[in-house]
Amino acid sequence: MLTTRILFLVVIFSSCKSEQKPVADVTPASAAEVPSPFFFRIVGDFDGDTKLDTLTEQLSDIHGKQYFWREFAANDKYDTIAGMVTHGEVFTQLSSSNPQMRPLLLPGSIGVAFLQNEGDLDGDGADEFSYVPQWYDMSSINAYYVTSWKRGKWKTIYTFPMWEWQLPPTPDASPNYGYFGST
């Protein structure tokens, strides 16, 4: 049954629209440079306790300073940022409002390009969610992950390759894609 639901998810992926809304209480370090900050935030029962949890995207450095990824990318050179991401000096995490759930760390990512509650796909009472990491690279090839909270930890239950141009645009950006990625 899980395979059928995931196959259905894959088939309808390109036509899905997400109800992502800007998070008003998360602002960039310099609001003048980035007029419309956007972080993903979703709500669902991710641990199956019948209480709603909130997952929020966060980009931080090793000192705890939070960033807005587009501001971060605009203020430094590509090689510097790529080095910081590669060496783990900045990282993305999806943090839950439930303190019993550890954050999901996304090493090598400077944010997420997509985050969505998929509902309870496997019938265990807990919602699964999907995300696409925002890699700091020059490629539009990416991967779509379906993730669940199982036995006290996050587990990827399915992943498949995709192109970033298949994603719905976020409220603050709509990139133009050419034959070889973002233009």
Contacts in CASP RR format, 6 or more apart in sequence:
PFRMAT RR
TARGET T0000
AUTHOR 0000-0000-0000
METHOD contacts of the structure
MODEL  1
MLTTRILFLVVIFSSCKSEQKPVADVTPASAAEVPSPFFFRIVGDFDGDT
KLDTLTEQLSDIHGKQYFWREFAANDKYDTIAGMVTHGEVFTQLSSSNPQ
MRPLLLPGSIGVAFLQNEGDLDGDGADEFSYVPQWYDMSSINAYYVTSWK
RGKWKTIYTFPMWEWQLPPTPDASPNYGYFGST
1 122 0 8 1.000
1 123 0 8 1.000
2 121 0 8 1.000
2 122 0 8 1.000
2 157 0 8 1.000
5 121 0 8 1.000
5 122 0 8 1.000
6 121 0 8 1.000
6 146 0 8 1.000
6 157 0 8 1.000
6 158 0 8 1.000
9 118 0 8 1.000
9 121 0 8 1.000
9 130 0 8 1.000
9 146 0 8 1.000
10 160 0 8 1.000
13 144 0 8 1.000
13 162 0 8 1.000
13 166 0 8 1.000
14 166 0 8 1.000
16 116 0 8 1.000
16 168 0 8 1.000
17 168 0 8 1.000
18 114 0 8 1.000
18 115 0 8 1.000
18 116 0 8 1.000
18 168 0 8 1.000
20 38 0 8 1.000
20 40 0 8 1.000
20 41 0 8 1.000
20 42 0 8 1.000
20 115 0 8 1.000
20 116 0 8 1.000
20 170 0 8 1.000
20 171 0 8 1.000
21 41 0 8 1.000
21 171 0 8 1.000
22 36 0 8 1.000
22 37 0 8 1.000
22 38 0 8 1.000
22 39 0 8 1.000
22 171 0 8 1.000
22 172 0 8 1.000
23 37 0 8 1.000
23 38 0 8 1.000
23 39 0 8 1.000
23 40 0 8 1.000
23 41 0 8 1.000
23 56 0 8 1.000
26 37 0 8 1.000
26 39 0 8 1.000
26 56 0 8 1.000
26 66 0 8 1.000
26 68 0 8 1.000
27 37 0 8 1.000
27 68 0 8 1.000
28 34 0 8 1.000
28 37 0 8 1.000
28 67 0 8 1.000
28 68 0 8 1.000
28 70 0 8 1.000
28 71 0 8 1.000
29 65 0 8 1.000
29 67 0 8 1.000
29 68 0 8 1.000
29 71 0 8 1.000
30 71 0 8 1.000
31 37 0 8 1.000
33 71 0 8 1.000
33 74 0 8 1.000
33 75 0 8 1.000
34 68 0 8 1.000
34 70 0 8 1.000
34 71 0 8 1.000
34 74 0 8 1.000
34 172 0 8 1.000
36 171 0 8 1.000
36 172 0 8 1.000
37 68 0 8 1.000
37 71 0 8 1.000
37 172 0 8 1.000
38 170 0 8 1.000
38 171 0 8 1.000
38 172 0 8 1.000
38 173 0 8 1.000
39 56 0 8 1.000
39 57 0 8 1.000
39 58 0 8 1.000
39 68 0 8 1.000
40 56 0 8 1.000
40 57 0 8 1.000
40 112 0 8 1.000
40 114 0 8 1.000
40 115 0 8 1.000
40 131 0 8 1.000
41 54 0 8 1.000
41 55 0 8 1.000
41 56 0 8 1.000
41 57 0 8 1.000
41 115 0 8 1.000
42 54 0 8 1.000
42 55 0 8 1.000
42 115 0 8 1.000
42 116 0 8 1.000
42 117 0 8 1.000
42 129 0 8 1.000
43 52 0 8 1.000
43 53 0 8 1.000
43 54 0 8 1.000
43 55 0 8 1.000
43 117 0 8 1.000
44 52 0 8 1.000
44 53 0 8 1.000
44 54 0 8 1.000
44 55 0 8 1.000
44 117 0 8 1.000
44 119 0 8 1.000
44 127 0 8 1.000
44 129 0 8 1.000
45 51 0 8 1.000
45 52 0 8 1.000
45 53 0 8 1.000
45 125 0 8 1.000
45 126 0 8 1.000
45 127 0 8 1.000
46 53 0 8 1.000
46 55 0 8 1.000
46 96 0 8 1.000
46 98 0 8 1.000
46 101 0 8 1.000
46 126 0 8 1.000
46 127 0 8 1.000
46 129 0 8 1.000
46 148 0 8 1.000
46 149 0 8 1.000
47 53 0 8 1.000
47 98 0 8 1.000
47 100 0 8 1.000
47 101 0 8 1.000
47 126 0 8 1.000
47 149 0 8 1.000
48 124 0 8 1.000
48 125 0 8 1.000
48 126 0 8 1.000
48 127 0 8 1.000
48 149 0 8 1.000
51 98 0 8 1.000
53 96 0 8 1.000
53 97 0 8 1.000
53 98 0 8 1.000
53 101 0 8 1.000
54 96 0 8 1.000
54 97 0 8 1.000
55 94 0 8 1.000
55 95 0 8 1.000
55 96 0 8 1.000
55 97 0 8 1.000
55 104 0 8 1.000
55 115 0 8 1.000
55 129 0 8 1.000
56 94 0 8 1.000
56 95 0 8 1.000
56 97 0 8 1.000
57 92 0 8 1.000
57 93 0 8 1.000
57 94 0 8 1.000
57 111 0 8 1.000
57 112 0 8 1.000
57 115 0 8 1.000
58 66 0 8 1.000
58 92 0 8 1.000
58 93 0 8 1.000
58 94 0 8 1.000
58 95 0 8 1.000
58 103 0 8 1.000
59 66 0 8 1.000
59 67 0 8 1.000
59 68 0 8 1.000
59 69 0 8 1.000
59 72 0 8 1.000
59 90 0 8 1.000
59 91 0 8 1.000
59 92 0 8 1.000
59 110 0 8 1.000
59 111 0 8 1.000
60 66 0 8 1.000
60 67 0 8 1.000
60 90 0 8 1.000
60 91 0 8 1.000
60 93 0 8 1.000
61 67 0 8 1.000
61 84 0 8 1.000
61 89 0 8 1.000
61 90 0 8 1.000
62 88 0 8 1.000
62 89 0 8 1.000
62 90 0 8 1.000
67 90 0 8 1.000
69 110 0 8 1.000
69 111 0 8 1.000
69 134 0 8 1.000
70 172 0 8 1.000
70 173 0 8 1.000
72 81 0 8 1.000
72 90 0 8 1.000
72 110 0 8 1.000
73 81 0 8 1.000
73 110 0 8 1.000
73 136 0 8 1.000
78 136 0 8 1.000
81 90 0 8 1.000
81 110 0 8 1.000
81 136 0 8 1.000
82 136 0 8 1.000
82 137 0 8 1.000
83 89 0 8 1.000
84 90 0 8 1.000
85 91 0 8 1.000
85 108 0 8 1.000
85 109 0 8 1.000
85 110 0 8 1.000
85 136 0 8 1.000
86 108 0 8 1.000
88 107 0 8 1.000
88 108 0 8 1.000
90 110 0 8 1.000
91 105 0 8 1.000
91 106 0 8 1.000
91 107 0 8 1.000
91 108 0 8 1.000
91 109 0 8 1.000
92 105 0 8 1.000
92 106 0 8 1.000
92 108 0 8 1.000
92 109 0 8 1.000
92 110 0 8 1.000
92 111 0 8 1.000
92 112 0 8 1.000
92 133 0 8 1.000
92 134 0 8 1.000
93 103 0 8 1.000
93 104 0 8 1.000
93 105 0 8 1.000
93 106 0 8 1.000
94 103 0 8 1.000
94 104 0 8 1.000
94 106 0 8 1.000
94 112 0 8 1.000
94 115 0 8 1.000
94 131 0 8 1.000
95 103 0 8 1.000
96 103 0 8 1.000
101 149 0 8 1.000
101 152 0 8 1.000
102 152 0 8 1.000
102 153 0 8 1.000
102 154 0 8 1.000
104 147 0 8 1.000
104 154 0 8 1.000
106 112 0 8 1.000
106 131 0 8 1.000
106 133 0 8 1.000
108 133 0 8 1.000
108 135 0 8 1.000
108 136 0 8 1.000
109 133 0 8 1.000
109 134 0 8 1.000
109 135 0 8 1.000
109 136 0 8 1.000
110 134 0 8 1.000
110 135 0 8 1.000
110 136 0 8 1.000
111 133 0 8 1.000
111 134 0 8 1.000
112 131 0 8 1.000
112 132 0 8 1.000
112 133 0 8 1.000
112 134 0 8 1.000
113 132 0 8 1.000
113 133 0 8 1.000
113 134 0 8 1.000
113 142 0 8 1.000
113 164 0 8 1.000
113 167 0 8 1.000
113 170 0 8 1.000
114 130 0 8 1.000
114 131 0 8 1.000
114 132 0 8 1.000
114 144 0 8 1.000
114 167 0 8 1.000
114 168 0 8 1.000
115 129 0 8 1.000
115 130 0 8 1.000
115 131 0 8 1.000
115 132 0 8 1.000
116 129 0 8 1.000
116 130 0 8 1.000
116 131 0 8 1.000
117 127 0 8 1.000
117 128 0 8 1.000
117 129 0 8 1.000
118 127 0 8 1.000
118 128 0 8 1.000
118 129 0 8 1.000
118 130 0 8 1.000
118 146 0 8 1.000
119 127 0 8 1.000
119 128 0 8 1.000
119 129 0 8 1.000
120 126 0 8 1.000
120 127 0 8 1.000
120 128 0 8 1.000
121 128 0 8 1.000
121 146 0 8 1.000
121 148 0 8 1.000
121 157 0 8 1.000
122 128 0 8 1.000
122 148 0 8 1.000
122 157 0 8 1.000
124 148 0 8 1.000
126 148 0 8 1.000
126 149 0 8 1.000
128 146 0 8 1.000
128 147 0 8 1.000
128 148 0 8 1.000
128 157 0 8 1.000
129 146 0 8 1.000
129 147 0 8 1.000
129 148 0 8 1.000
130 144 0 8 1.000
130 145 0 8 1.000
130 146 0 8 1.000
130 147 0 8 1.000
131 144 0 8 1.000
131 145 0 8 1.000
131 147 0 8 1.000
132 142 0 8 1.000
132 143 0 8 1.000
132 144 0 8 1.000
132 145 0 8 1.000
132 162 0 8 1.000
132 164 0 8 1.000
132 167 0 8 1.000
133 142 0 8 1.000
133 143 0 8 1.000
133 145 0 8 1.000
135 142 0 8 1.000
138 181 0 8 1.000
138 182 0 8 1.000
139 181 0 8 1.000
140 163 0 8 1.000
140 164 0 8 1.000
140 165 0 8 1.000
140 177 0 8 1.000
140 180 0 8 1.000
140 181 0 8 1.000
140 182 0 8 1.000
141 161 0 8 1.000
141 162 0 8 1.000
141 163 0 8 1.000
141 164 0 8 1.000
142 161 0 8 1.000
142 162 0 8 1.000
142 163 0 8 1.000
142 164 0 8 1.000
143 159 0 8 1.000
143 160 0 8 1.000
143 161 0 8 1.000
143 162 0 8 1.000
144 159 0 8 1.000
144 160 0 8 1.000
144 161 0 8 1.000
144 162 0 8 1.000
145 156 0 8 1.000
145 158 0 8 1.000
145 159 0 8 1.000
146 156 0 8 1.000
146 157 0 8 1.000
146 158 0 8 1.000
146 159 0 8 1.000
147 154 0 8 1.000
147 155 0 8 1.000
147 156 0 8 1.000
147 157 0 8 1.000
148 154 0 8 1.000
148 155 0 8 1.000
148 157 0 8 1.000
149 155 0 8 1.000
163 177 0 8 1.000
164 175 0 8 1.000
164 177 0 8 1.000
164 181 0 8 1.000
164 182 0 8 1.000
165 177 0 8 1.000
165 181 0 8 1.000
169 175 0 8 1.000
175 182 0 8 1.000
175 183 0 8 1.000
176 182 0 8 1.000
176 183 0 8 1.000
177 183 0 8 1.000
END
